[in-house]
Amino acid sequence: MFSPRQWHDRTEAAQLVWSALNIWPLLKRALAEARSPLSPRELECLSLAFQGATARETGNRLFCSERTINFHLANAMARLKVDNKLAAIQRACWFGLI
């Protein structure tokens, strides 16, 4: 379409588009992680909260205290400029981090 190359067969063009569409989620996730304002531990805590785990359950999974989990979630909320955990999860999903 934007290439000077002439497409003689529609299947070749379709395969090219399909491969580009298949790689887009991986590319988007890589770009989001590269530009992420969050630390890996904050991302881990947010993703577990997204899955429905409480701070106590998350602490048990990550071998740390509930207070430490709440500290990481508070840091994530501050860096994402939101006021609550649900908004932080929503913004992280919107940025493609989760």
N, CA, C and O of each residue as an XYZ file, in Angstrom:
392
protein
N       0.822     -1.192      0.000
C       0.000      0.000      0.000
C       0.867      1.257      0.000
O       0.684      2.133     -0.846
N       1.818      1.356      0.949
C       2.698      2.525      0.990
C       4.063      2.210      0.412
O       4.991      3.012      0.518
N       4.182      1.075     -0.182
C       5.453      0.635     -0.725
C       5.427      0.738     -2.249
O       4.381      0.526     -2.863
N       6.550      1.057     -2.859
C       6.579      1.093     -4.316
C       6.528     -0.311     -4.923
O       6.370     -0.471     -6.133
N       6.663     -1.316     -4.072
C       6.649     -2.687     -4.553
C       5.246     -3.061     -5.041
O       4.251     -2.709     -4.408
N       5.175     -3.749     -6.128
C       3.899     -4.212     -6.677
C       3.583     -5.593     -6.096
O       4.430     -6.487     -6.093
N       2.379     -5.747     -5.617
C       1.938     -7.025     -5.073
C       1.238     -7.807     -6.177
O       0.180     -7.402     -6.658
N       1.821     -8.908     -6.569
C       1.238     -9.735     -7.626
C       0.231    -10.725     -7.064
O      -0.681    -11.171     -7.760
N       0.409    -11.057     -5.811
C      -0.456    -12.047     -5.182
C      -1.022    -11.462     -3.894
O      -0.270    -10.952     -3.063
N      -2.330    -11.532     -3.722
C      -2.964    -10.970     -2.526
C      -2.583    -11.723     -1.275
O      -2.571    -11.142     -0.189
N      -2.271    -12.996     -1.395
C      -1.933    -13.770     -0.204
C      -0.623    -13.292      0.409
O      -0.465    -13.324      1.630
N       0.311    -12.854     -0.415
C       1.577    -12.337      0.118
C       1.340    -11.071      0.939
O       1.903    -10.910      2.021
N       0.512    -10.186      0.422
C       0.175     -8.964      1.153
C      -0.597     -9.290      2.427
O      -0.361     -8.679      3.470
N      -1.507    -10.238      2.348
C      -2.279    -10.639      3.525
C      -1.377    -11.237      4.595
O      -1.566    -10.969      5.782
N      -0.402    -12.041      4.193
C       0.527    -12.621      5.160
C       1.372    -11.548      5.838
O       1.656    -11.639      7.033
N       1.768    -10.546      5.084
C       2.549     -9.458      5.647
C       1.735     -8.688      6.690
O       2.236     -8.380      7.771
N       0.491     -8.383      6.363
C      -0.381     -7.669      7.302
C      -0.647     -8.528      8.527
O      -0.604     -8.028      9.651
N      -0.917     -9.796      8.332
C      -1.204    -10.690      9.444
C      -0.004    -10.794     10.384
O      -0.176    -10.788     11.603
N       1.199    -10.889      9.838
C       2.382    -10.973     10.699
C       2.588     -9.665     11.476
O       3.002     -9.688     12.634
N       2.298     -8.536     10.838
C       2.411     -7.252     11.542
C       1.396     -7.166     12.673
O       1.718     -6.671     13.753
N       0.182     -7.639     12.443
C      -0.843     -7.615     13.489
C      -0.513     -8.568     14.626
O      -0.819     -8.280     15.783
N       0.098     -9.684     14.316
C       0.459    -10.648     15.355
C       1.587    -10.148     16.240
O       1.631    -10.484     17.423
N       2.490     -9.362     15.701
C       3.629     -8.896     16.479
C       3.295     -7.616     17.270
O       4.036     -7.260     18.187
N       2.220     -6.933     16.941
C       1.894     -5.662     17.585
C       1.753     -5.766     19.102
O       2.317     -4.921     19.797
N       1.028     -6.759     19.673
C       0.944     -6.809     21.144
C       2.299     -6.955     21.815
O       2.539     -6.357     22.864
N       3.185     -7.742     21.223
C       4.531     -7.891     21.803
C       5.315     -6.588     21.713
O       6.016     -6.212     22.653
N       5.196     -5.911     20.596
C       5.888     -4.638     20.415
C       5.342     -3.585     21.375
O       6.105     -2.826     21.972
N       4.023     -3.544     21.519
C       3.402     -2.576     22.427
C       3.844     -2.820     23.860
O       4.152     -1.870     24.578
N       3.882     -4.085     24.291
C       4.313     -4.412     25.650
C       5.775     -4.032     25.861
O       6.123     -3.505     26.918
N       6.633     -4.286     24.881
C       8.053     -3.946     25.002
C       8.255     -2.436     25.091
O       9.073     -1.959     25.878
N       7.510     -1.692     24.286
C       7.603     -0.229     24.351
C       7.104      0.293     25.686
O       7.703      1.200     26.265
N       6.015     -0.271     26.175
C       5.460      0.162     27.459
C       6.421     -0.131     28.597
O       6.604      0.704     29.483
N       7.038     -1.308     28.585
C       7.980     -1.647     29.647
C       9.231     -0.782     29.595
O       9.813     -0.461     30.632
N       9.643     -0.408     28.398
C      10.827      0.438     28.275
C      10.561      1.848     28.788
O      11.461      2.503     29.314
N       9.327      2.312     28.635
C       8.971      3.666     29.069
C       8.243      3.677     30.403
O       7.727      4.717     30.814
N       8.194      2.549     31.081
C       7.435      2.423     32.318
C       8.030      3.260     33.440
O       9.238      3.230     33.673
N       7.172      4.012     34.136
C       7.655      4.765     35.296
C       7.722      3.890     36.551
O       8.177      4.351     37.598
N       7.274      2.633     36.458
C       7.177      1.768     37.632
C       8.364      0.813     37.728
O       8.954      0.415     36.724
N       8.689      0.464     38.964
C       9.734     -0.531     39.189
C       9.162     -1.924     38.918
O       7.944     -2.093     38.879
N      10.020     -2.906     38.733
C       9.515     -4.269     38.498
C       8.660     -4.791     39.653
O       7.686     -5.507     39.423
N       9.013     -4.443     40.888
C       8.238     -4.915     42.043
C       6.869     -4.247     42.094
O       5.879     -4.884     42.454
N       6.810     -2.973     41.738
C       5.518     -2.275     41.694
C       4.628     -2.875     40.617
O       3.425     -3.038     40.821
N       5.210     -3.202     39.480
C       4.448     -3.858     38.411
C       3.934     -5.217     38.859
O       2.800     -5.594     38.562
N       4.777     -5.945     39.575
C       4.387     -7.267     40.064
C       3.225     -7.152     41.047
O       2.279     -7.937     40.987
N       3.293     -6.180     41.946
C       2.209     -5.973     42.918
C       0.920     -5.548     42.222
O      -0.161     -6.013     42.583
N       1.026     -4.673     41.234
C      -0.158     -4.236     40.492
C      -0.770     -5.376     39.688
O      -1.993     -5.498     39.621
N       0.056     -6.203     39.085
C      -0.501     -7.303     38.294
C      -1.189     -8.332     39.185
O      -2.203     -8.906     38.788
N      -0.661     -8.575     40.375
C      -1.335     -9.480     41.304
C      -2.630     -8.863     41.820
O      -3.613     -9.574     42.024
N      -2.641     -7.558     42.032
C      -3.880     -6.882     42.433
C      -4.904     -6.947     41.309
O      -6.102     -7.083     41.561
N      -4.437     -6.852     40.076
C      -5.315     -6.977     38.912
C      -5.961     -8.356     38.864
O      -7.111     -8.494     38.446
N      -5.223     -9.374     39.289
C      -5.748    -10.738     39.317
C      -6.678    -10.974     40.499
O      -7.282    -12.041     40.606
N      -6.801     -9.990     41.390
C      -7.731    -10.094     42.511
C      -7.106    -10.473     43.830
O      -7.826    -10.714     44.798
N      -5.803    -10.535     43.902
C      -5.134    -10.900     45.148
C      -5.144     -9.726     46.120
O      -4.954     -8.577     45.721
N      -5.365    -10.023     47.387
C      -5.296     -8.990     48.419
C      -3.838     -8.708     48.745
O      -2.939     -9.406     48.276
N      -3.612     -7.680     49.553
C      -2.242     -7.346     49.942
C      -1.622     -8.488     50.750
O      -0.431     -8.767     50.612
N      -2.413     -9.141     51.581
C      -1.891    -10.258     52.371
C      -1.511    -11.435     51.472
O      -0.451    -12.035     51.648
N      -2.378    -11.768     50.504
C      -2.078    -12.858     49.572
C      -0.852    -12.529     48.716
O      -0.008    -13.389     48.464
N      -0.770    -11.285     48.279
C       0.381    -10.856     47.481
C       1.657    -10.944     48.304
O       2.693    -11.388     47.810
N       1.582    -10.524     49.550
C       2.742    -10.619     50.430
C       3.202    -12.052     50.627
O       4.402    -12.328     50.652
N       2.249    -12.962     50.766
C       2.603    -14.378     50.914
C       3.253    -14.919     49.645
O       4.190    -15.714     49.722
N       2.772    -14.503     48.493
C       3.356    -14.972     47.230
C       4.747    -14.415     46.993
O       5.619    -15.107     46.467
N       4.955    -13.159     47.383
C       6.234    -12.492     47.126
C       7.190    -12.545     48.320
O       8.274    -11.963     48.281
N       6.782    -13.243     49.374
C       7.603    -13.422     50.570
C       7.999    -12.100     51.210
O       9.169    -11.872     51.519
N       7.013    -11.233     51.406
C       7.241     -9.985     52.133
C       5.962     -9.646     52.903
O       4.963    -10.358     52.796
N       5.996     -8.579     53.664
C       4.859     -8.254     54.518
C       3.762     -7.517     53.747
O       3.981     -6.980     52.661
N       2.597     -7.515     54.345
C       1.454     -6.800     53.769
C       1.755     -5.302     53.695
O       1.351     -4.623     52.752
N       2.459     -4.808     54.687
C       2.823     -3.386     54.708
C       3.754     -3.029     53.543
O       3.631     -1.950     52.965
N       4.669     -3.913     53.202
C       5.570     -3.678     52.072
C       4.795     -3.633     50.761
O       5.078     -2.805     49.896
N       3.816     -4.525     50.615
C       2.974     -4.534     49.414
C       2.216     -3.223     49.304
O       2.155     -2.624     48.230
N       1.636     -2.773     50.417
C       0.913     -1.496     50.397
C       1.842     -0.327     50.081
O       1.431      0.641     49.442
N       3.100     -0.420     50.531
C       4.092      0.611     50.211
C       4.355      0.648     48.700
O       4.395      1.720     48.097
N       4.535     -0.540     48.093
C       4.773     -0.599     46.647
C       3.557     -0.095     45.861
O       3.704      0.610     44.863
N       2.367     -0.460     46.318
C       1.154      0.005     45.641
C       0.995      1.521     45.772
O       0.564      2.184     44.828
N       1.339      2.067     46.931
C       1.265      3.521     47.123
C       2.265      4.233     46.210
O       1.948      5.274     45.636
N       3.465      3.677     46.074
C       4.449      4.256     45.155
C       3.958      4.198     43.709
O       4.129      5.151     42.948
N       3.348      3.075     43.338
C       2.815      2.934     41.976
C       1.706      3.943     41.731
O       1.631      4.536     40.655
N       0.843      4.144     42.724
C      -0.243      5.121     42.577
C       0.312      6.533     42.427
O      -0.204      7.326     41.639
N       1.351      6.843     43.172
C       1.954      8.178     43.076
C       2.606      8.383     41.711
O       2.464      9.444     41.102
N       3.317      7.373     41.239
C       3.995      7.504     39.937
C       3.014      7.558     38.775
O       3.281      8.205     37.761
N       1.881      6.881     38.920
C       0.866      6.913     37.866
C      -0.101      8.095     38.026
O      -0.985      8.308     37.196
N       0.088      8.856     39.112
C      -0.703     10.063     39.386
C      -2.198      9.756     39.505
O      -3.038     10.393     38.870
N      -2.501      8.750     40.348
C      -3.888      8.388     40.637
C      -4.070      8.318     42.146
O      -3.100      8.320     42.904
N      -5.334      8.257     42.571
C      -5.630      8.323     44.001
C      -5.957      6.986     44.651
O      -5.961      6.886     45.878
N      -6.231      5.962     43.859
C      -6.576      4.675     44.464
C      -6.027      3.516     43.642
O      -5.552      3.685     42.519
N      -6.111      2.332     44.246
C      -5.524      1.142     43.630
C      -6.235      0.767     42.335
O      -5.582      0.378     41.367
N      -7.541      0.877     42.300
C      -8.293      0.530     41.095
C      -7.915      1.435     39.925
O      -7.765      0.969     38.795
N      -7.761      2.725     40.198
C      -7.349      3.658     39.144
C      -5.922      3.351     38.675
O      -5.610      3.502     37.494
N      -5.058      2.921     39.600
C      -3.691      2.560     39.222
C      -3.684      1.333     38.319
O      -2.941      1.285     37.339
N      -4.513      0.340     38.648
C      -4.626     -0.854     37.810
C      -5.161     -0.476     36.436
O      -4.662     -0.950     35.415
N      -6.170      0.374     36.417
C      -6.766      0.804     35.148
C      -5.747      1.539     34.275
O      -5.649      1.279     33.076
N      -4.996      2.450     34.875
C      -4.005      3.208     34.108
C      -2.868      2.303     33.626
O      -2.380      2.468     32.508
N      -2.445      1.353     34.458
C      -1.402      0.414     34.040
C      -1.880     -0.440     32.870
O      -1.106     -0.735     31.960
N      -3.142     -0.835     32.889
C      -3.704     -1.582     31.751
C      -3.759     -0.697     30.525
O      -3.453     -1.147     29.421
N      -4.139      0.536     30.702
C      -4.256      1.469     29.585
C      -2.891      1.722     28.938
O      -2.790      1.865     27.720
N      -1.841      1.777     29.768
C      -0.484      1.971     29.251
C       0.091      0.691     28.663
O       1.143      0.722     28.025
N      -0.586     -0.434     28.870
C      -0.099     -1.709     28.353
C       0.907     -2.390     29.247
O       1.638     -3.270     28.791
N       0.966     -2.007     30.509
C       1.926     -2.587     31.435
C       1.451     -3.911     32.011
O       2.251     -4.768     32.385
N       0.149     -4.060     32.073
C      -0.428     -5.305     32.624
C      -1.108     -6.052     31.500
O      -1.665     -7.127     31.722
